């Protein structure tokens, strides 16, 4: 697949990834009885919604007609693999898979989803024009890394039980 993607399509994918993340953490919070863990999961959901808004704002601030890029076809092949679900399926709703899962399973899946998000954002970071807020990509990547640290700490506590 050798397709070029415009910036609007890429940012729409990023919005969807963050929306899925927020839904995942909200659903996980609903299934958790521990109030402290529930609060942490809801905070993560809020952070994902903030990222979604950042990407929506970036999309809204772009020019009406944005040219396609990717002269070597590399980004197009990478994004095509993502769209086809070969890297991860950004269109899926991971929150739907939470019923009956343990907190350990929920944390492990969340860590995997955060890693997938980071991989995607690293892949598109250089493609986002500076004028659209390319520096914000680095902030989001750092926050996603922080989510992995929080989730890993909580996972370690659960595994010690």
C-alpha positions in Angstrom: 0.0 0.0 0.0 1.6 3.2 -1.1 -0.8 5.9 0.0 -0.2 9.4 1.2 -2.1 10.8 4.2 -2.8 14.4 4.8 -2.4 16.0 8.2 -6.1 16.0 8.8 -6.3 12.3 8.5 -3.4 11.7 10.8 -4.7 14.0 13.5 -8.1 12.4 13.2 -6.4 9.0 13.9 -4.7 10.5 16.9 -8.0 11.9 18.2 -9.6 8.5 17.9 -6.7 6.8 19.7 -7.1 9.3 22.6 -10.9 8.9 22.6 -10.5 5.1 22.9 -8.0 5.6 25.7 -10.4 7.8 27.7 -13.2 5.3 27.1 -11.0 2.5 28.3 -10.0 4.2 31.5 -13.6 5.3 32.2 -14.8 1.7 31.7 -12.0 0.3 33.9 -12.9 2.8 36.6 -16.6 1.6 36.5 -15.4 -2.0 37.0 -13.1 -1.1 39.9 -14.4 -1.0 43.5 -11.3 0.5 45.1 -12.0 4.3 45.3 -8.3 5.2 45.1 -7.8 3.2 41.9 -11.0 4.4 40.5 -9.8 8.0 41.0 -6.5 7.3 39.3 -8.2 5.7 36.3 -10.6 8.6 36.0 -7.6 11.0 36.1 -6.0 9.0 33.2 -9.3 9.3 31.3 -9.2 13.1 31.8 -5.7 13.3 30.6 -6.6 11.3 27.4 -9.5 13.6 26.8 -7.1 16.6 27.1 -4.9 14.9 24.5 -7.9 14.4 22.3 -8.7 18.1 22.6 -5.1 19.0 21.7 -5.3 17.0 18.5 -8.8 18.5 17.7 -7.4 22.0 18.2 -4.4 21.1 15.9 -6.8 19.9 13.3 -9.0 23.0 13.6 -6.0 25.3 13.2 -4.7 23.8 9.9 -5.3 25.4 6.6 -8.4 24.4 4.6 -6.4 22.7 1.9 -3.5 20.8 3.3 -1.3 19.1 0.7 -0.4 15.4 1.1 3.2 14.7 2.0 5.4 11.6 2.1 7.6 11.8 -1.0 9.3 8.4 -0.3 6.1 6.6 0.7 7.5 5.5 4.0 5.0 7.2 6.2 2.2 6.2 3.9 3.2 2.5 4.3 3.5 2.9 8.1 0.2 4.6 8.5 -1.4 2.1 6.0 -0.2 -0.7 8.3 -1.9 1.1 11.2 -5.1 1.7 9.4 -5.1 -2.0 8.3 -4.7 -3.0 12.0 -1.2 -4.5 11.5 0.5 -2.4 14.1 -2.6 -1.8 16.3 -6.2 -1.2 15.4 -6.8 2.4 16.3 -10.5 1.9 15.3 -11.2 -0.7 17.9 -12.9 0.0 21.2 -10.6 -1.6 23.8 -13.0 -0.7 26.6 -15.5 -3.3 25.2 -13.0 -6.1 26.2 -12.9 -5.2 29.9 -15.8 -7.2 31.3 -14.6 -10.0 33.5 -11.0 -8.9 33.5 -8.9 -8.6 36.6 -7.2 -5.4 37.5 -3.8 -7.0 36.5 -5.2 -7.7 33.1 -6.6 -4.1 32.8 -3.3 -2.6 33.7 -1.3 -4.8 31.3 -3.7 -4.0 28.5 -3.5 -0.3 29.3 0.3 -0.4 29.3 0.2 -2.0 25.9 -2.2 0.6 24.5 -0.1 3.4 25.9 3.0 1.9 24.2 1.0 1.6 20.9 0.1 5.3 21.2 3.7 6.3 21.8 4.8 4.3 18.7 2.2 6.0 16.6 3.0 9.5 17.9 6.7 9.0 17.4 6.0 7.9 13.9 4.0 11.0 13.0 5.8 13.6 15.1 8.0 14.8 12.3 5.1 14.9 9.9 3.1 17.4 12.0 4.1 20.9 10.9 5.6 23.2 13.5 2.9 25.8 13.0 0.2 23.2 14.0 1.9 22.5 17.3 4.5 19.9 16.6 6.1 20.7 20.0 2.8 19.6 21.6 3.5 16.1 20.2 6.6 15.9 22.5 4.5 16.9 25.5 1.9 14.3 24.7 4.5 11.6 24.2 6.1 12.5 27.6 2.6 12.3 29.3 1.9 8.9 27.7 5.3 7.7 29.0 4.2 9.0 32.4 1.0 7.0 32.1 3.1 3.8 31.6 5.0 4.6 34.8 1.8 5.1 36.8 0.2 2.0 35.4 3.4 -0.1 35.9 3.6 1.0 39.6 -0.1 0.1 40.1 0.5 -3.2 38.3 3.4 -4.0 40.6 1.3 -3.4 43.7 -1.4 -5.7 42.3 1.1 -8.4 41.5 2.4 -8.3 45.1 -1.0 -9.2 46.5 
